[in-house]
């Protein structure tokens, strides 16, 4: 058996022994959204560092913990923090938890992130439902040997952001009277923010928001056959749009201010699945 596939199996077996009731839905919390994990009831927690073969999250506000518990009336897994290419990890490592979730029997993956707004219709604090993405970065989490038991060699990306789950998100937002935009997310590797020229190019190409995460996981989820939903919290306007310099503290502060709105939407979605 391939070494990496064996590692995924060992990670899944460790989690299953400590969280014997694995729900069908997993939620990944992006920058500044960690407090959502505190709302889980009947919570059981594992540190990423204790799960065999898991990387350690080093990004600010990403605590690196896996929780199982009840969000409202539904149960879910919740990953408090993710891994990023800019931390020094490969795309395979960034998305390593996705095949682990697949092996555990998870079916729905709900991703959240912080993003910079490109579209003039967006402003800091808005929530944007991802309908597609743009990635020209030359790495892929699927590069190398393929394991047919996880997914096909050439997975289709036409509906990587599952239409059924997007409709669920729209319904949840409407029931909560939360404005929810919809748009295309552009991936850039970071950790530096984009230049104004890069943002102008991305805007011409059809991007509505830009960020440094999520896409590797979506590609891996498409390969594994998981249903995917992704929501961005627009934490700042991208470079050159307002003329103001960009800072990491602005991203975290805006995300923290939007936690209640994002938490309400995520809770409603999980309970509608």
C-alpha positions in Angstrom: 0.0 0.0 0.0 1.2 3.5 -0.8 2.8 5.3 2.2 0.5 8.3 1.9 -2.7 6.3 1.6 -1.6 4.2 4.7 -1.1 7.5 6.5 -4.6 8.6 5.7 -5.9 5.3 7.0 -3.9 5.6 10.3 -5.2 9.2 10.8 -8.8 8.0 10.2 -8.5 5.0 12.5 -7.1 7.2 15.3 -9.9 9.7 15.0 -12.5 7.0 14.9 -11.2 5.4 18.1 -11.6 8.7 19.9 -14.7 10.0 18.2 -16.7 6.9 17.6 -19.8 8.7 16.4 -18.7 10.2 13.1 -21.4 12.6 11.6 -22.0 13.0 7.8 -21.0 16.7 7.8 -17.6 18.4 8.5 -17.1 22.2 8.9 -13.7 23.9 8.4 -13.3 27.3 10.1 -11.3 30.0 8.4 -9.4 33.0 9.8 -11.0 34.6 12.8 -13.9 32.1 12.9 -12.5 29.9 15.7 -15.0 31.1 18.3 -17.7 29.2 16.4 -16.2 26.0 17.8 -17.0 27.2 21.3 -20.7 26.9 20.4 -20.5 23.1 20.0 -22.4 21.1 22.6 -21.3 17.7 23.9 -18.0 18.5 22.4 -15.0 16.1 22.1 -11.7 17.6 21.0 -8.5 16.4 19.5 -5.4 18.5 18.8 -4.1 18.2 15.3 -0.7 17.4 16.9 -2.0 14.2 18.4 -3.5 12.8 15.2 -1.0 10.7 13.3 0.5 12.3 10.2 -1.6 15.5 10.6 0.3 18.8 9.9 0.3 21.5 12.6 -1.5 24.7 11.8 0.7 27.8 12.3 -1.4 30.6 10.8 -2.7 33.3 13.2 -6.1 32.5 14.8 -5.9 28.8 13.6 -5.8 26.8 16.8 -5.4 23.4 15.1 -8.1 21.3 16.8 -10.7 18.8 15.6 -14.0 18.8 17.4 -17.0 16.5 17.3 -20.3 17.7 18.8 -23.7 19.2 18.3 -24.3 22.4 16.4 -27.9 23.2 17.1 -29.8 19.9 16.8 -27.3 18.4 14.3 -24.0 16.7 14.9 -20.9 17.7 12.9 -17.1 17.5 12.9 -15.5 20.9 13.1 -11.9 21.7 12.1 -10.7 24.7 14.0 -8.1 25.9 11.6 -6.6 24.6 8.3 -3.2 24.3 6.6 -1.8 26.7 4.0 0.7 26.4 1.2 2.4 29.6 2.5 3.2 27.8 5.8 5.6 25.6 3.9 3.2 22.7 3.3 2.6 21.1 -0.1 -0.8 21.1 -1.7 -1.1 17.4 -0.7 -0.4 18.3 2.9 -2.7 21.3 2.8 -5.6 19.0 1.8 -4.6 15.8 3.7 -7.6 15.9 6.0 -10.0 15.5 3.1 -9.3 11.9 2.2 -9.2 11.2 6.0 -12.8 12.6 6.2 -13.7 10.4 3.2 -12.4 7.3 5.0 -14.3 8.2 8.1 -17.6 8.3 6.1 -18.1 12.1 6.0 -20.3 13.1 3.0 -20.6 16.9 3.2 -17.7 19.4 3.6 -18.6 23.0 4.5 -15.6 25.3 4.1 -15.3 28.9 5.4 -12.6 31.4 4.7 -11.6 35.0 4.9 -11.2 36.7 1.5 -10.5 40.0 -0.1 -13.3 41.6 -2.1 -12.7 42.3 -5.8 -16.2 42.9 -7.0 -17.5 46.4 -6.4 -20.7 44.9 -5.1 -18.9 43.5 -2.1 -17.8 45.3 1.1 -16.0 44.1 4.3 -18.3 42.0 6.5 -20.3 40.6 3.5 -20.7 36.8 3.1 -20.1 35.3 -0.4 -21.2 31.8 -1.5 -18.6 30.3 -3.8 -19.9 29.0 -7.1 -16.6 28.4 -8.8 -12.9 29.2 -8.5 -9.8 30.3 -10.5 -6.4 28.7 -9.8 -3.5 29.2 -12.1 -0.9 28.1 -9.4 0.9 25.1 -10.8 0.6 22.6 -8.0 -2.3 20.2 -7.4 -3.1 18.0 -4.4 -3.7 15.2 -6.9 -0.2 15.3 -8.5 1.4 11.9 -8.3 0.1 8.4 -7.9 -3.7 8.0 -7.9 -5.7 5.7 -5.6 -8.8 4.5 -7.3 -10.5 3.6 -4.0 -10.5 7.4 -3.2 -11.3 8.7 -6.6 -10.7 8.8 -10.3 -7.4 9.8 -12.0 -9.1 12.8 -13.7 -11.9 14.1 -11.5 -14.5 16.4 -13.1 -14.6 20.0 -11.6 -17.8 21.2 -13.3 -19.8 21.1 -10.1 -17.1 21.1 -7.5 -19.2 23.5 -5.5 -22.3 21.2 -5.1 -25.4 22.9 -6.5 -27.7 21.1 -4.0 -25.7 22.5 -1.1 -25.6 25.9 -2.6 -29.3 25.9 -2.7 -29.4 24.8 0.9 -27.2 27.8 1.8 -29.4 30.2 -0.1 -32.4 28.8 1.7 -30.7 29.1 5.1 -29.6 32.7 4.4 -33.2 33.6 3.3 -34.7 32.1 6.5 -32.2 34.1 8.6 -32.5 37.3 6.5 -28.7 37.2 6.0 -27.6 38.8 2.7 -25.6 36.2 0.8 -23.7 37.2 -2.4 -22.5 34.5 -4.8 -19.3 34.6 -6.8 -16.0 33.3 -8.1 -13.1 32.9 -5.7 -9.5 33.3 -7.0 -6.7 31.4 -5.3 -3.3 33.0 -4.8 -0.5 31.2 -2.8 0.6 34.1 -0.5 1.7 34.9 2.1 2.2 38.3 0.5 -1.0 40.0 -0.5 -1.6 40.5 -4.2 -0.5 43.6 -6.1 -3.0 46.0 -7.5 -2.0 44.8 -11.0 -2.7 41.2 -10.1 -6.1 42.2 -8.7 -7.0 44.1 -11.9 -6.0 40.9 -13.9 -8.2 38.7 -11.6 -11.1 41.1 -12.0 -10.8 40.9 -15.8 -10.8 37.1 -15.6 -14.0 37.1 -13.6 -12.9 36.8 -10.0 -15.2 38.3 -7.3 -12.9 37.6 -4.3 -9.4 36.4 -3.6 -7.8 34.3 -0.9 -5.0 31.9 0.1 -6.9 28.8 1.0 -9.8 26.5 0.2 -9.1 25.5 -3.4 -6.7 22.6 -2.7 -9.3 21.1 -0.3 -12.1 21.6 -2.9 -10.0 19.8 -5.6 -9.4 16.9 -3.2 -13.0 16.8 -2.2 -14.1 16.6 -5.9 -11.7 13.7 -6.3 -13.0 11.9 -3.2 -16.7 12.5 -4.1 -17.6 14.7 -1.2 -20.3 17.3 -1.6 -18.8 20.8 -1.0 -20.1 24.1 0.1 -17.8 27.1 0.6 -18.6 30.6 2.1 -16.2 33.5 2.2 -16.3 36.3 4.8 -15.1 39.4 2.9 -12.7 40.9 5.4 -11.1 43.7 3.3 -11.1 45.0 -0.2 -8.3 43.7 -2.3 -5.2 45.6 -3.1 -5.6 48.8 -5.1 -9.4 49.0 -4.8 -9.4 51.5 -1.9 -5.7 52.5 -2.0 -5.3 51.6 1.6 -2.6 49.2 2.7 -3.6 45.6 3.7 -2.8 44.1 7.1 -3.4 40.7 8.6 -4.9 42.3 11.7 -7.6 43.9 9.6 -8.5 40.5 8.2 -8.8 38.9 11.6 -10.7 41.8 13.2 -13.3 41.9 10.4 -13.8 38.1 10.6 -14.2 38.3 14.3 -16.9 41.0 13.9 -18.7 38.8 11.4 -18.5 35.6 13.6 -22.1 35.9 14.8 -23.5 36.2 11.3 -21.3 33.4 9.8 -22.0 31.2 12.9 -25.8 31.6 12.4 -25.6 30.7 8.7 -23.3 27.7 9.3 -25.5 26.4 12.1 -28.6 26.8 9.9 -27.0 25.0 7.0 -25.7 22.1 9.1 -29.2 21.6 10.5 -30.8 21.7 7.0 -28.5 19.0 5.6 
